[in-house]
Amino acid sequence: MQLSEIKVSNFRNHKQIAISFTDRITVLTGENGAGKTSLLEAISILGSARSFRSGKIVDLIKHGTERSVIEGLVRCELYENSIRAELKPTRKAMTLNGKKLHQVRDLMHVMPFVIFSPADHRIVEGDASDRRLFLNKAVSQWDFNYADDLRGFQRVLLQRNRILKENKGNFGVLHQVSKSLSPWDEQFIHYSIALTKSRTRYLQEFENVYVVCYKTLANKSNLVGIKYISSLFENPGKDTENKEEIIKEKLQESLKEDMLRGSTNIGPHRDEISLTIDGNQAKFYSSQGEKKTIALALRLAEVDLIQRQHKKAPMLLVDDVSSELDCNRRQALIGLLREGDSQVLITATELPMDLLDGMDLPFDHFDLTGEI
């Protein structure tokens, strides 16, 4: 799989730009504000229908224009796919090979990608929502059914929370609220079990790969770990027959608190991932350098599992490589990239020659200075 070209118009600070990519390594350079990260953002929209950065659709459209268009051509061995995204202030329209896109999973199948960016420090030192976001994106590209289950769960959660919010603090209607929630609770239970099972399976395979990646990058004897902490089950990996009853009881026990808060306080949307180093929480007991190494190891393990699962190497987008890794860790990254089959896109303020010379692989260079 190779993204061979991308065309962007009126996206962020880019008026018009077109770039052709090599099948291995392309380096995008330019001063701060030249739009390097914006191009990676455009690629992420082609591959997942959403930006890896936060923001509303209107923020993606160049100021003073009415719409933005992103087009990409993805080549495989026997065929090619065209992806197009048209962004307007209030809507986003995407097509795959000229036909309206109905399922995001189709994009994930055509153009899987993993991005390593400075914002990844939030996976380690942010709150639980940052780690859930990482996990949801990773599992969605590993198991396409997971993306469907996640959307189903989010739809049910929205309806359940609407009922709770409408009756917030009104315990006089507790029985009626319980009755109104009943059909949504059945779906909530179904999707909760499905998501928990997929997350557990993924992390069981993920952990060993992640540990190896970290050791290779850090060149230290520190032992890292990753553990799934469920708000519903003490041992989410244990195969028990009464999971439905366990969740049902927990929902009943939590009903008063849910009504008090006007939202659902247990479920996959409240789960956590514990990242440890030498048995301690990495969030509190690792240096900034170790946090960056942990974040990159997580991303590289993500690349590995996608390739194992789908027999297809995902693109690896590395944003601002110069600021994120010291010399030793960059040398370790060289080895991992040299051994892999991923198409790699790197952004930097200037050519990272120590990284490129070490890889001893051909690369293309595109300087964005003056392109805006």
C-alpha positions as CSV (number, residue, x, y, z in Angstrom):
1,M,0.0,0.0,0.0
2,Q,1.4,3.4,-1.0
3,L,0.0,6.9,-0.9
4,S,1.5,8.0,-4.3
5,E,0.1,11.6,-4.4
6,I,-2.0,14.1,-2.5
7,K,-3.6,17.3,-3.7
8,V,-4.8,19.9,-1.2
9,S,-6.7,23.2,-1.8
10,N,-7.7,25.8,0.8
11,F,-6.8,23.5,3.7
12,R,-5.5,25.2,6.9
13,N,-2.9,27.6,5.6
14,H,-2.4,25.9,2.2
15,K,-4.0,27.5,-0.8
16,Q,-3.0,24.9,-3.4
17,I,-0.4,22.2,-3.1
18,A,0.3,18.8,-4.8
19,I,3.0,16.3,-3.7
20,S,4.0,12.9,-5.1
21,F,5.5,10.4,-2.6
22,T,8.1,7.7,-2.9
23,D,7.1,4.2,-1.7
24,R,9.6,4.4,1.2
25,I,10.6,7.7,2.8
26,T,9.6,11.3,2.1
27,V,10.8,14.2,4.1
28,L,8.8,17.4,4.3
29,T,10.8,20.4,5.6
30,G,10.0,24.1,6.2
31,E,10.0,26.7,8.9
32,N,7.5,26.7,11.7
33,G,4.2,27.7,10.3
34,A,5.0,26.4,6.8
35,G,2.2,23.8,7.0
36,K,4.1,20.6,7.5
37,T,1.8,19.2,10.2
38,S,-1.2,20.4,8.2
39,L,-0.3,18.1,5.4
40,L,-0.1,15.1,7.7
41,E,-3.4,16.2,9.0
42,A,-4.8,16.1,5.5
43,I,-3.5,12.6,5.1
44,S,-5.1,11.5,8.3
45,I,-8.5,12.7,7.0
46,L,-8.0,10.6,3.9
47,G,-7.2,7.6,6.0
48,S,-9.8,7.9,8.8
49,A,-12.3,10.7,7.8
50,R,-11.1,12.8,10.7
51,S,-8.1,14.9,11.7
52,F,-5.7,13.6,14.3
53,R,-5.7,17.1,15.7
54,S,-8.7,18.6,17.5
55,G,-10.9,21.3,16.0
56,K,-14.1,21.9,14.1
57,I,-14.4,21.4,10.4
58,V,-14.6,25.1,9.9
59,D,-11.1,25.5,11.4
60,L,-9.7,23.2,8.7
61,I,-10.9,25.5,5.9
62,K,-8.5,28.3,4.8
63,H,-9.8,31.6,6.1
64,G,-11.7,33.6,3.5
65,T,-12.7,30.5,1.4
66,E,-15.9,28.5,1.3
67,R,-14.6,24.9,1.1
68,S,-11.5,22.7,1.2
69,V,-10.7,19.7,-1.0
70,I,-8.3,16.9,-0.3
71,E,-7.6,14.2,-2.9
72,G,-5.3,11.2,-2.6
73,L,-4.3,8.3,-4.8
74,V,-3.4,5.0,-3.0
75,R,-1.7,2.3,-5.0
76,C,-1.6,-1.4,-4.1
77,E,0.1,-4.1,-6.2
78,L,-2.9,-4.8,-8.4
79,Y,-5.1,-1.8,-8.2
80,E,-5.4,1.8,-7.0
81,N,-7.9,3.7,-5.0
82,S,-8.8,7.4,-5.1
83,I,-10.1,9.1,-2.0
84,R,-11.6,12.6,-1.9
85,A,-12.7,14.7,1.0
86,E,-14.7,18.0,0.6
87,L,-15.0,20.1,3.7
88,K,-17.5,22.8,4.1
89,P,-18.2,24.8,7.4
90,T,-21.2,22.6,8.3
91,R,-20.5,19.3,6.7
92,K,-17.9,16.9,5.3
93,A,-18.4,14.7,2.2
94,M,-16.1,11.8,1.3
95,T,-15.9,9.6,-1.7
96,L,-13.9,6.4,-2.3
97,N,-13.3,5.7,-6.0
98,G,-16.0,8.2,-6.9
99,K,-18.7,6.7,-4.7
100,K,-20.1,8.2,-1.5
101,L,-18.3,6.7,1.5
102,H,-20.7,4.9,3.9
103,Q,-18.3,3.2,6.3
104,V,-15.1,4.6,7.7
105,R,-13.7,1.1,8.0
106,D,-13.4,1.1,4.2
107,L,-10.8,3.9,4.5
108,M,-9.0,2.1,7.2
109,H,-8.8,-1.0,5.0
110,V,-7.5,1.1,2.0
111,M,-5.0,3.3,3.8
112,P,-4.1,2.4,7.4
113,F,-1.7,4.8,9.0
114,V,-0.1,5.5,12.3
115,I,1.1,9.0,13.3
116,F,3.8,9.9,15.9
117,S,3.5,13.5,16.9
118,P,4.6,15.9,19.7
119,A,1.0,15.6,21.0
120,D,1.6,11.9,21.8
121,H,3.0,12.9,25.2
122,R,-0.6,13.1,26.3
123,I,-0.9,9.3,26.0
124,V,1.5,9.0,28.8
125,E,1.0,12.1,31.0
126,G,-2.6,13.1,30.0
127,D,-5.8,11.9,31.6
128,A,-7.7,8.6,30.9
129,S,-9.5,10.0,27.9
130,D,-6.2,10.5,26.1
131,R,-5.3,6.9,26.6
132,R,-8.8,5.7,25.6
133,L,-8.5,7.7,22.4
134,F,-5.2,6.0,21.6
135,L,-6.7,2.6,22.3
136,N,-9.9,3.2,20.3
137,K,-7.9,4.3,17.2
138,A,-5.4,1.5,17.5
139,V,-8.0,-1.3,17.9
140,S,-10.2,0.2,15.2
141,Q,-7.4,-0.3,12.6
142,W,-6.7,-3.8,14.0
143,D,-10.2,-5.1,14.2
144,F,-12.6,-3.4,11.7
145,N,-15.7,-4.7,13.7
146,Y,-14.5,-2.7,16.7
147,A,-15.1,0.6,14.9
148,D,-18.7,-0.5,14.3
149,D,-19.2,-1.6,17.9
150,L,-17.7,1.7,19.1
151,R,-20.1,3.8,17.0
152,G,-23.0,1.7,18.3
153,F,-21.9,2.1,21.9
154,Q,-21.5,5.9,21.5
155,R,-25.0,6.1,19.9
156,V,-26.5,4.2,22.9
157,L,-24.6,6.2,25.4
158,L,-25.9,9.4,23.9
159,Q,-29.5,8.2,24.3
160,R,-29.0,6.9,27.8
161,N,-27.4,10.2,28.9
162,R,-30.2,12.2,27.3
163,I,-32.7,10.4,29.5
164,L,-30.5,10.9,32.6
165,K,-30.0,14.5,31.9
166,E,-33.7,15.2,31.4
167,N,-34.4,13.7,34.9
168,K,-31.3,14.9,36.6
169,G,-31.7,14.9,40.4
170,N,-35.4,13.9,40.2
171,F,-35.4,10.7,42.3
172,G,-39.2,10.8,42.5
173,V,-39.3,9.3,39.0
174,L,-36.5,6.7,39.6
175,H,-38.7,3.8,38.7
176,Q,-39.9,5.4,35.4
177,V,-36.4,6.4,34.5
178,S,-35.2,2.8,35.1
179,K,-38.0,1.6,32.8
180,S,-37.1,4.1,30.1
181,L,-33.5,3.1,30.3
182,S,-34.2,-0.6,30.0
183,P,-34.1,-1.0,26.2
184,W,-31.0,1.2,26.0
185,D,-29.4,-0.8,28.8
186,E,-29.7,-4.0,26.8
187,Q,-27.7,-2.5,23.9
188,F,-25.3,-0.8,26.4
189,I,-24.5,-4.3,27.8
190,H,-24.1,-5.8,24.4
191,Y,-21.7,-3.2,23.1
192,S,-19.8,-3.0,26.5
193,I,-19.0,-6.7,26.3
194,A,-17.9,-6.5,22.7
195,L,-15.6,-3.5,23.3
196,T,-14.1,-5.0,26.4
197,K,-13.4,-8.2,24.6
198,S,-11.7,-6.5,21.7
199,R,-9.7,-4.2,23.9
200,T,-8.5,-7.1,26.0
201,R,-7.5,-9.3,23.0
202,Y,-5.7,-6.4,21.4
203,L,-3.6,-5.5,24.5
204,Q,-2.7,-9.1,25.1
205,E,-1.0,-9.2,21.7
206,F,0.2,-5.6,22.0
207,E,2.1,-5.9,25.3
208,N,4.9,-8.2,24.1
209,V,5.5,-6.2,21.0
210,Y,5.5,-2.9,22.9
211,V,8.0,-4.2,25.5
212,V,10.4,-5.1,22.7
213,C,10.0,-1.8,20.9
214,Y,10.7,0.1,24.1
215,K,13.9,-1.9,24.9
216,T,15.1,-1.3,21.3
217,L,14.5,2.4,21.4
218,A,15.7,3.1,25.0
219,N,18.6,0.6,25.1
220,K,18.0,0.3,28.8
221,S,16.9,-2.5,31.1
222,N,13.8,-0.7,32.3
223,L,10.7,-2.9,32.2
224,V,7.6,-1.2,30.8
225,G,4.0,-2.6,31.1
226,I,0.5,-1.8,29.8
227,K,-2.7,-3.0,31.5
228,Y,-6.3,-2.6,30.7
229,I,-8.4,-1.4,33.7
230,S,-12.1,-1.9,33.3
231,S,-14.8,0.0,35.2
232,L,-17.1,-3.0,34.8
233,F,-14.9,-6.1,35.4
234,E,-12.1,-6.8,37.9
235,N,-10.5,-9.1,35.4
236,P,-11.7,-8.1,31.9
237,G,-9.7,-10.9,30.3
238,K,-11.3,-13.6,32.3
239,D,-13.9,-15.6,30.3
240,T,-17.0,-15.6,32.5
241,E,-20.5,-16.6,31.5
242,N,-22.4,-14.0,33.6
243,K,-21.0,-10.8,32.2
244,E,-24.4,-9.6,31.2
245,E,-25.7,-9.9,34.8
246,I,-22.6,-8.2,36.2
247,I,-23.1,-5.1,34.0
248,K,-26.9,-5.1,34.7
249,E,-26.3,-5.1,38.4
250,K,-23.7,-2.4,38.2
251,L,-26.0,-0.2,36.1
252,Q,-28.7,-0.7,38.7
253,E,-26.3,0.2,41.6
254,S,-25.1,3.2,39.7
255,L,-28.5,4.5,38.7
256,K,-28.9,7.1,41.6
257,E,-25.5,8.5,41.0
258,D,-26.1,8.6,37.2
259,M,-29.3,10.5,37.8
260,L,-27.5,12.9,40.2
261,R,-24.9,13.6,37.7
262,G,-27.1,13.4,34.6
263,S,-24.7,11.0,32.9
264,T,-23.5,7.3,32.8
265,N,-20.6,6.8,35.1
266,I,-19.6,3.2,34.4
267,G,-18.8,1.5,31.1
268,P,-16.1,1.4,28.4
269,H,-16.1,5.2,28.1
270,R,-14.8,5.3,31.7
271,D,-12.1,2.7,31.3
272,E,-8.3,3.3,31.7
273,I,-5.0,2.0,30.5
274,S,-2.2,1.8,33.0
275,L,1.3,2.5,31.6
276,T,4.1,1.5,34.0
277,I,7.9,1.6,34.0
278,D,9.6,-0.6,36.5
279,G,6.3,-1.2,38.2
280,N,5.6,2.5,38.7
281,Q,3.1,4.7,36.9
282,A,4.9,6.2,33.9
283,K,2.8,9.4,34.2
284,F,4.5,10.2,37.5
285,Y,7.8,8.3,37.6
286,S,9.3,8.7,34.1
287,S,11.5,11.5,32.7
288,Q,10.4,13.5,29.7
289,G,12.8,11.5,27.6
290,E,11.4,8.3,28.8
291,K,7.8,9.5,28.1
292,K,8.7,10.3,24.5
293,T,10.3,6.9,24.2
294,I,7.2,5.2,25.6
295,A,5.0,7.2,23.2
296,L,7.0,6.2,20.2
297,A,7.2,2.5,21.3
298,L,3.4,2.5,21.6
299,R,3.1,3.8,18.0
300,L,5.7,1.4,16.6
301,A,3.9,-1.5,18.3
302,E,0.7,-0.3,16.8
303,V,2.4,-0.4,13.3
304,D,3.6,-3.9,14.0
305,L,0.2,-5.3,15.0
306,I,-1.6,-3.7,12.0
307,Q,0.9,-5.4,9.7
308,R,0.5,-8.8,11.4
309,Q,-3.2,-8.6,11.4
310,H,-3.8,-7.4,7.8
311,K,-0.6,-8.5,6.1
312,K,-0.2,-4.8,5.0
313,A,2.2,-2.3,6.4
314,P,0.5,1.0,7.5
315,M,2.0,4.4,6.7
316,L,4.1,5.9,9.5
317,L,3.8,9.6,9.8
318,V,6.5,11.1,12.0
319,D,5.8,14.8,12.8
320,D,8.7,17.0,14.0
321,V,11.2,14.3,14.4
322,S,14.0,16.7,15.3
323,S,12.4,17.9,18.5
324,E,11.0,14.6,19.7
325,L,14.0,12.3,19.9
326,D,17.5,12.6,21.1
327,C,20.4,11.2,19.1
328,N,20.4,7.7,20.7
329,R,16.7,7.2,20.3
330,R,16.8,8.4,16.7
331,Q,19.5,5.8,16.0
332,A,17.3,3.1,17.4
333,L,14.4,4.4,15.3
334,I,16.7,4.1,12.2
335,G,17.0,0.4,12.8
336,L,13.3,-0.2,13.2
337,L,12.5,1.8,10.1
338,R,15.1,0.1,8.1
339,E,13.7,-3.3,9.0
340,G,10.1,-2.3,8.3
341,D,8.0,-2.1,5.1
342,S,6.0,1.0,6.0
343,Q,5.9,4.0,3.8
344,V,7.3,6.8,6.0
345,L,6.6,10.5,5.9
346,I,8.8,12.7,8.1
347,T,8.4,16.4,8.9
348,A,11.3,18.5,10.2
349,T,12.5,22.1,10.2
350,E,15.5,20.9,8.2
351,L,16.7,17.6,6.8
352,P,17.5,15.2,9.7
353,M,20.7,13.9,8.0
354,D,21.8,11.9,11.0
355,L,18.6,9.9,10.7
356,L,18.6,9.7,6.9
357,D,22.2,8.7,6.5
358,G,21.8,6.0,9.2
359,M,18.9,4.5,7.3
360,D,20.9,4.3,4.1
361,L,17.7,4.3,2.1
362,P,16.6,6.5,-0.8
363,F,14.3,9.3,0.2
364,D,12.5,12.2,-1.5
365,H,12.6,15.7,-0.1
366,F,10.0,18.4,-0.4
367,D,10.6,21.9,1.0
368,L,7.4,23.7,1.9
369,T,9.0,27.0,2.5
370,G,7.3,29.6,0.3
371,E,4.5,27.1,-0.8
372,I,1.7,28.7,1.3
